[in-house]
Amino acid sequence: MSVPVEAARPGLGLGQGTALFVGAVLGPGVLALPHLAAAAAGPAAIVAWAALLALSVPVAFTFAALGARFPDAGGVAAFAARAFGPRAERIVGWWFFGAVPVGVPAGALIGGDYVASATGWGRPGAAAVATGLLVAAFAANHAGLRLSGRVQLVLVTALTALLVIAILAAGRHVQAANFTPFAPHGVQGVAHAAGVLFFAFVGWEAASHLSADFADPRRLLPRATALTLLIVGVLYLALAVTVTGVLGDRAATSPVPLGLLMEEGIGPFAKAATAAAAVVLSFVAMNTYVAGGSRLGAALARNGALPRPIAKGGDPGQVPHRSLLLLAALSAPLITIALATDIGLDSLMRATAACLAAVTVVGMAAATRLLEGKARLLAQVGTLFTGAVLLSCGLYLLAPLALAALGTTVRRSRRAPAVAEYGRGDTPRETVEACLRAPTRGECVRPHTNHP
């Protein structure tokens, strides 16, 4: 009897995996989104936070179920291939891979602007911090996922402690009067706030690309998902209530509500704490998205959607250096243009969110075909929820549409291994039989499973 693939190699443990997941979800959006949500809905933004948190549960556990059963660096693209075929894999892969060079620089710019605001460094300081964050995220991933996972664990622990201290310290200044009128903009305001806040709840699609790097995906992925939901849920709701109760109208008018909350809570240490929180929030999200995007790039190259040489280093436990270099080459011009032209962060964030929402919708739809029982029911709920969010993206849907067109045209001339064709089977016998049917069976790739 052969040894299961995951048991034969070291991989991410529960702590490192949870830290990477938290980094994907609890990103730099938390610096700016409380202000945008409060401006849209007033104190009723708390309802939008709670609703999105509840609706993200089926999405999160659906991705956990898919990753546990079909661990693959291709993430949602691999799930789409199993459910809908190779064309869907290329399109979904390009949605996520194309979103990374936009979303990662946007995260760096948010961190840079927040640090500059807290320290008074001005525009040159913001540019220096943003560039440094971008370089650090790519350097950490070139050093290997296990090392970057350890760094992530330390940073997420420190960040969580800092946010908890700030919330508890500022909590004594909460005033009931700041919650009235509760819904000044009505139900429409709450809906608008939910559309803005969706950016705070994306990240599960990025984490799906790390499933094959877990030491034991079947056991650890659901646990890491549950811990991430607990950590993120407590922090998001506590921040929403505290920001509203302490700041009142200032939550809707100030672009740096977290900085104001820090001032109320820890006084003279607020500027340094705010700058540190901004740096860590930006880095942990960028680190996870770069990790997921680089592994996806290698998987796409393996299956024919990118040039074959980029596939090198894409196996579990390896470092996809060439895919990382490609992402860096795509990210550098965008952040340069953004710094030179002062392009709006709102547009970058919404374009990224549209692509990630499209990825998530297809992932949920794939799960309705690949999973059974309660997991399928969760996937159906997740499909309806994310589908509604996707439709709310409006004109920004042009971004995934353009990437879909690009993904269907950029292909290797030589036909790729038929991974998607045999991926529907989950047993060794089904895998072998479908592999023999594949047109390129000499290059057939064994999927990562936990079966002996």
N, C-alpha and C positions, 0 to 999 in steps of 0.2 A: 504494500500500500504506500502510495506516495504521500509526502507531507503537504498540508495545505500551504498555498503560496504565502499567506500572511505569517504563518507560524515559522517559516524558514528564514525570516529576515526581521531585523529590528524595525520599528516604525514609531509613529507618534503615539504617545500615551494619552491618558485622559486629560491630564493637566495642560499639556501642550496643545492638544486638539481643541479643548475648550477655549484656551486663550486665543487661538487663531479664529475660532468661530465668533467669539465676542468681538474681536477686532474687526471682523467683516461686518457685523451688524452695528456695533456701537462705535461709529466712525465720527469724522469731523462734522457731520451734519448736526450733531447734538449741540454744537457751538452756535449755529445760526437758526436752526429750525424752531426752537421755542419762541423766538421773536416772530418769525413768519406765521406760525400757527396762532399766536396770540393776536397778531394784527388781523388775521382772517376771522377768528371766532370769539375773541375775548376769553374770559374764563372758561367758556364751554369748550375750548381747545382740549381741556382735560378729557372730555368725552371722546374726542377724536383719537387722542393718544391711547386710551383704554380700548377703544373699538379695534384699532389697528393691531394692538398687541394681541387681543383675543383672536383676530382673524389670521394673524401670522402663525398661530400654533399649528393649524393643519398644514400650512405650507412647510413649516420647519420639520415636522415629523414625517411628512411625505418625502421630503428630500433625504431625511435620515433613513427611511425605509428603502428608498431606491439605492442610496449609497451603500447600505449594509448588504443588500442582496447583489448589487452589480457594481462593486468598487472599481472605478476606472478614472484615470486622469482626465478623460474627456468630459466628465461631469454631466451636465444636462444634455450636451451634444451627444454623448454616448447613450443616454437614456432615450433621446429622440430617435437615434439610429435603430435601437432595438424595437421601438414601438412603430415608427413610421418610415424607416429606411434611410439610406445614405444621403439623399437630397436634404431631408430635414436636419441631419447631422451637420451638413455643411452650413446651412443657413443659421441654425442656432449657434454653432461654433463661431461664426463670424459676428453674430450679434454680441456675444460676450467678449470675444477677442478684440473686436473693434471698439467696445466700450471702455476697455481698460486704459488705452492711451489717452482717453478723454477724462474719465473719472479719476484716475490717479493724479494727474496734474491738478485737477480741480480740488482734490483733497489737500494737495500740497499748498495751493494758493489760499485755501480757507485757513489752514494752520498758520501760514506766513502772515496773513492779514490780522489774525487774532493776536499773534505774538507782537506784531508791530503796534497794534492798538494798546496792548497792555503795557508795553515798555516804552512807547514813544519813539521807536526807531524810524518811523516813516516808511515811505515806499521802498527805498533801497534795502532797509532791513527786512521788509516783507519778502522782497525778491530773493534775498540771500537765504532766508529761512526756508522758503518754498523750494529753492534749488537744492539746499542741503537735505531736506526731507526726501526729495525724489532720489537723489544719489544714495542716501542711506537705505531706502527700501530695496533698491536694486542690488546694492552691495550685500545686504543681509541675505538675500535669496541666492546670490552667487556663492555664498559661503555654505549653503545647504539648508534644507528645510528643518532639520533637527536642531541646528544651531539657531536659526531664526525663530523656531518655535520656543526654544528656551528663553531667548530675549523677549519674545512676545509675552510669555508667561510672567516674567518679572514686571514688564511694563503694565500689563493689564491688572495685575495685583496692586501695583502702586497707584494706578489711575483709579481703580475702584475704591481704594482706601481714601484717596484725596476727595473724590466726589461725595462719598459718604460723610466725611468730616465736614465738608462745606454745607451739605444738606442739613445735617444735624445742627451745626452751629447757626445757620441762618434760620432754621425752623422756628426758633423762639421769637422771630419777628413777624411771623405770619399773622395777618389781620383778616377777620371775617368780612370786613367791609370791602376788601379787594376782590371778593367773589361775586359782587353785585354791581350792575345787572349781570346775571350769569351768561346769558346768550344775547348780547346786543345786536348780533347780525343774524339771528335765527338759525334755522336748520341749514339754510344755504351756506352760512358761514362755517358751520361744523363740517359740511361736506367739502368745502374748499380747503379747510385746514387739513382734512384727511388726505386730500390729493397732494398737498405740499409735504405732509409728514411721511408719505410712503417711502421717501428717500431714506428715512431713518430705519426702515424695516427691511430694506433689501440687504442682501449679503448671504442668504442661504444658498443661492445659486453659485456664488463664489466658493463657498465652503465645500460644495459637492465635488469640486475638482481635486480635493485633498483626500477623498475617501480611500483611494488605493494606497495612500501613505500611512494609514493607521495600522498599528500592529495587529489589531483584531477588529475589523470594521463592524462585524455583526454585533459585537458586544459593546464596543466603545462609542460608535457613532450615535446611537440613541441616547446614551448617557451624556455625551458631550452636548448634544442638542438640548436635552432637558436642563442641564446646568446653565447653558447659555441663555435659554428663555427665562430662567429664574433670575439670573444676574441682570440681564438687560431689562426685563419687565419691572423689577424693583427700582432700578436706577431711573428708567424713563418716567414712571409714574410719580416717583418721589420728586424728581426734577420738575415735572409739569405742575404738581401741586405747590411746591415750594416757590418756584418762579412766580406763579400767579399770586399766591398768598403774601409773598414778601414784597414784590415789585409793583403789583397793581398795574396801573396804566403804563408804567415804564417798560413792562414786558413787551408791549406792543410797539413802543416807539424807539427803544434802544436796540441797535444791531448786535450788542454784546451782552445779552442777559446773563450769561454764565459769569462774566466778569463782575457785573453788578451784584450777583448773588454771592460771589466770593468776597466782595467788599463788605457786604452785610454780615457775612459769617465769620471771616478770619481777619478782617481789618487790614493792618499794615502788611500782611503777607499776601494780600490778594493778588497784586500784580505778578509776583513771581509764581504763585500757584496757578493763576490763569494761563500764563505763558507756558508753564510746564504741562498743564492739562491739554492745551491746544496742540503742543508738539506731540504728545503721546497719543492723543485721539487721532491725529492725522496719520502718524506713522503706523499704528497698529492696523488701521483700515487699509492703507496703501500696501503694507507688507502682505496681508492676506490676499488682496486682489492681484498683486504681482505674482504671488505664489500660484494662485489658481489660474491666472492667465497664461503663465509660462508653461504650466503642465498641459493646459488645453492646447496651446500652440504646438507642442510636441505631439499630442494625440491627433490633432488635425493633420499634421504632416505625415504621421504614421498611416492615416486613412485616406490621404490623397487630396485634402483641401488646402494644403500648403506645400511648398517644395520639400521633397523628401529629406534633405540634409538637416532641416530644422527638427526632425524627430529625434535626433541624437540626445541621449540623456533623459528621455521621457519615461523610462521604466521606474517602477516604485523604488524609492531609496536613492535614485540618482538625481543629478542636478541638470536641468535642461538649459545649459548655458546659451545655446544658439537661439532658443526661443526667447530667453531673457534679453539677449542683445537686440533681437528684432523689436521687442516691446519698448526697450529703451530708445532705440532709433526712432520709433514712432512717437514716443512721448516727448522727446527733447524739442522737436520743432513746435509742438503745440504749446508747451509751457513758455517757450521763448516768445511766441506770438502773443500769448496771453499777457505776459509781463510787459511787452513792448506796446500793446494796444489797449491795455486795461479792459479786455473783453469781459462781459458780464458773467459772473459766477452762476447766476440763476440759470442762464441758458445752458451752460456746461452741465450743471446738475440735472436739469430737466431732460436734456438729450441722453445723458447717461441713464437716468431713471427709466426713460422710455425703452431703451435697449434691454435693460435688466428686467423690466416688467414683461417684455415680450419673451425673454428667455424663461422666466418663471411660469408664464402661461403654458408654454409648450412643455415644460417639465411636468407641470401638474396634469396636463392632458395625457402625456406619455404614461404617467403613473396610473391613470384610470384604465390603461390597457395592460400594464405590466404587473400591477399589484392586485391583491384579492382581499375580500372581507372588509374589516374596519379600515384597513389602510386605503382601500379603493374609495371608500366613503369619504375619508379625509381628503383624498385627492380631488374628488368631485367638488367638495366645498371650496378647496383651494383654487380650483379652476374658475369657478364662478367669481370668487373674490378678486383674483388677480386679473381676470378678464375685464371686470368693471373698472379696475384701476388703469389698465392699459388703454381703454377707450377714453379715459379722462386726460390722456397725454396730449390730445389734440394735434396740432401741427408738428409737434416733436416726434410723432410717429414716422415722419419722413426719415429720421435717422436710422431706425431698424429697417425700413423699406430700402434705403440706399445700401445698407450693409448686406441685406439679403440678395440684392441684385449683384453685388460684388462677389458674394460667396458662391453664387451659382456659376460665375464665369471664371474665377481663378481656380483652376484645377491642374493637376499634373496630366500630361498627355497619356501617361501609362496608367492603366486602371489600378485602383487601390485594392488592398486586401479586403475581402468581403466580410469585415468584422460585423457589420450590422446584420448581414444575412444570417449568421449563425448565432448572433447574440440573443435571439429569441429563446433559445434553449438554455436551461439552467443546470442540466446534468451533463456529466462527461460524455455519455453516449450521444445525447442530442448534439453536443458540440462537435464531436468527431464526425457524425453523419452529415451535418450541415457543412462542416469544413470540407468534406470530400465533394460536396455538391458545388462548392464555390469555384468560380472560374479561375481564380488565382490560388488554388489550394496549396501550391508550393510555398506561398508566402503567408499562409493562414496563421493568424495570431491568436494565441490562447487567451481568452479573457480571464481577468482576475476573479476567482471565485474562492469560496471556502470549502468546496467539496474536495474530498481526497481523490 
